[in-house]
Each structure stands twice: as structure tokens, then as C-alpha cells.
Amino acid sequence: MTEARELDPVLAMDVGGTTIKAEISESSGRVAAAATVPTPRGERAFDAMAALGDRLLAEISSETRAGLRRGAIALPGIVDAARSLAVFSSNIGWRDVLVGNRFEDRWGFPVLIEHDVTLAGWAEWRLGAGCGADDVLVVNLGTGISGALVVGGRLVRGGAGQAGEYGHIPVRRDGRRCSCGNIGCVETVASGPAVARAYRERTGREIDSAEAVFAALPGDADARSVIDDAIDALADGLLGVVHAVCPQRIVIGGGLAGAGPVLIEGLRARLDRLVRVAPVPQVVTGAFGARAGLVGAARYARLGVLE
């Protein structure tokens, strides 16, 4: 067993568009300290990360602090982990922020950075609902749609250092313009904001979230129509990936995974109708929910590598 595998406890942090979650945990599952704070806009988010880490380190015992040798931070957007650079986050509003040694110098131990959805997907594959399968698509459905891709027992990183931008696969030629600039991407139909917007436009009724649209089932025909369209778009977007890599399992995570059987069984049924020359994959709900990024960051800190 390598030294990296023995590192325990670790500091893990998951930076989202709304909140920053962090905890100091041991491999046994014991959490020594945990906290959540709002995410500031722009580069001030890195100051908030530093302050949150300071707070947790001040709360743990001297014995735990002495054993803490590494941390990891899951960052949104485009992340260049090799150069320790937060390249771009449209949701939070930073660009080309050099992380470098700022946290190591502050806390006295190495702190790794990585793409948040990559870490969440890796956690689901290694420890969660994808465990035991060598070919897995992890799809996070929320404000955006992205995930991780595992092929032949290896996490696919892609030329940009991450793979799994399923939300930016165009599926509706006459659809809306996506934030990426294309027309009719999966994200314009099947993301949380898209589902809520489609329901408002269809009914004229105010509704604040996709979860509320799912909650209106089964008695609301308008909700059923909107959700059927979202599931169709998601299936259309994933179809090419399924035929390309023949995954054994699709793991659905993110905020909309809480929709449960309506989403899981609906996606499975549509893929069953669409997939022709590949085995139809299992479709399952992720095991970790909103904690997947933290679980992945803690494992990454503990091992020091994505494997």
C-alpha cells in the first residue's frame, strides 16, 4: 500500500454555484468537522474557500490536525488540474485563476484541485451506484447537465482534461439557443431551469423549480408533457454515447435525481425503444446525491490520483 493510500484524515471541499461545502473526514467515515457557506461571485470565492478551511482546521483536535496531510477541492467549470488553474466558471464568474500553492502555503499540506463533476462521477463509479461496472456513464442533472465517462475500467479524461459534457449535445434543431452558443442542446430541454421554464410557458403558472414540476405528477397533464419532453431530449442526447461506448450502466445524479422512478424508469423505457445495435444499459440513481462531489474530493485527497 502506497503512502497516498494511507493518508487519513483529509480535507475535502466542493464548490458550487450557490454554496461551498467542506469537511474533514477519516476513511472510516467519521467526520471531524463540516460546514457550508454561500459562494461569493468571482475570485472572492477563493477567499471564502480559504476562510472555510481555516474554520474547519480550528475546530478539530490537535491530534487530528497533526495527521492531516492532504486536501482536495472540487471546482466547477473548466479546470486545468495539471497547472493548478481554475480556467473558467460562468456560474461563479472567474477566469484563469492560478490556485498554485495558495492553500498549501496557508494550511501546511498539499491541496489538489479537480473538476467537480469528474470527482462526483468518479466517486459514484468507484464507491457508489456504478461500482462493479467497467463501462459507466454518470450523468448529473441539475442547473446544467454533465457527468463522467468510464470506458474499459478507466476514467476518460479527454483532451480538455474532462469528458462528459452531455448537456451540450444538440438534439433539437428548432430549439432554444444554449448558453454555449449552439441551438437545441440537451441542457435547453432537460436541465432543471429548462423544465421549470417550459412548464411556466406552457401553463402561464409560476413555478420555481423542476422538482415542483415532478411533484405535480401524475395528476397534471402539462407537467407530464414537459417531463416527457425532457426525458426524450436526454435519451436522444445519450443515444450516441451509448452506441459509441456500450456502457453497462447509466448513473443519474445531481439535484433532479431525486425525481426517482419517474425519471429513471422513463429514461430506461426510452432507451429501450431507441437503442438498436448495443445492449440497453441499466439506469440507476446515484448513491451519494448532493454529497458526491465531497465524497470524490475526499477520496482524491486520500489517494492522490484518480484511479
Secondary structure, DSSP 8 states (H G I E B T S, - for coil): --TGGG--SEEEEEE-SSEEEEEEE-TTS-EEEEEEEE--STTHHHHHHHHHHHHHHHHS-HHHHHH---EEEEE-SEEETTTTEEEEETTTTEEEEE-TTHHHHHHSS-EEEEEHHHHHHHHHHHHSTTTT-SSEEEEEESSSEEEEEEETTEE---TTS----GGGSB--TTS-B-TTS-BSBTHHHHSHHHHHHHHHHHH------HHHHHHTTTT-HHHHHHHHHHHHHHHHHHHHHHHHH--SEEEEESGGGGGTHHHHHHHHHHHHHH--SS---EEEE-SSGGGHHHHHHHHHHHHSS--
